[in-house]
Amino acid sequence: MPTGVFLDSASLDQGDLNFSRLLSSLDEWQIHAASDDQHVEERIRDAEVVVSNKVVLTAGHISRAKRLKLICVAATGTNNVDLAAAHMQGIAVCNVRAYATPSVVQHVFALILNLLRHIPDYQRAVQQGRWQQSDQFCLLNYPIAELQEKILGIVGYGELGQAVARAAECFGMQVRVAQRPGSDVVAGDRTPLPSLLPEIDILTLHCPLSENTRSLIGKSELQLMKPDALLINTARGGIVDEAALAEALRHGQIGGAGIDVLSVEPPQENPLFASDLRNLILTPHIAWASRAARQRLLDQVADNIIAFYASIVQNLVRR
């Protein structure tokens, strides 16, 4: 009788998701809100299917789970699973893909529009009574910019980057795509990052964190950007040098930043927490997390399991 274990359901569910499709995909399930390292081995020992979002599955865990046939990562990134160990034991690893595209795209433009239109500043002004005390019918204390004709630079032109580009064009923006980080090949429609940065009004990141992208945006890159340009990061925190970004914001080297991800999460201390940084919006890694996106994620995990037991392995992750 196939059994499944979900190791960290609370990482995506706050009691607002429908688990019926997942629960019907196997005969028996154990759903754990969270699992620390000392409980992982015990919980997956007799499972055929293990679902994990962020819980780490090491070579040791995998080697001792003798009945394990399928690992379903409840995310696109699979750095929490020892893929080589799974491959050696003939265990399939599947991820989920394209489930959060609308959510991420909308969050990107929420950050951009809040920064360009100074929504947080105007909200504070109203809360402080400055509108109520105004001599005019409106406040014009902060500049309000439009997206029309602005140039958007995109690093990472996969599913998310292309979806952001389509939305940008609907706003009347021009789109420029950066050359793939770490690649010497320049496609006709791609621009090397150092050449791209001085041209654009907004830079948005949609690439994975890798050796080629770690600290991709640092002091020298920020210095190349226009003094009123915006940086948006909904990808991975390590892509941006956070100390360099804090200094760039502090000294007006760029116009603002919208950051959804940090290099350590959950964060304890970070240069971007400094109270003197203006025109910075920080959100707690929620670009992906609309309820609809989380439900699509959960249902896609179920679909991966159903397909696997029908001898159709979908969303297979290669080593």
TAGILIN-V525342 format. One record per helix or strand of 2 or more residues. SS is the DSSP state (H for helix, E for strand). FROM is the first residue (numbers start at 0). LEN is the number of residues. Records with the same first field share a line. If there is no record, write none. Layout:
SS=FROM-LEN ; FROM-LEN
//
This chain:
E=2-4 ; 27-4 ; 48-4 ; 69-4 ; 91-3 ; 150-5 ; 173-5 ; 189-2 ; 201-4 ; 229-4 ; 255-4 ; 279-3
H=8-3 ; 19-4 ; 36-8 ; 58-6 ; 82-6 ; 100-16 ; 118-9 ; 158-12 ; 192-5 ; 218-6 ; 236-3 ; 241-9 ; 270-3 ; 290-19
//
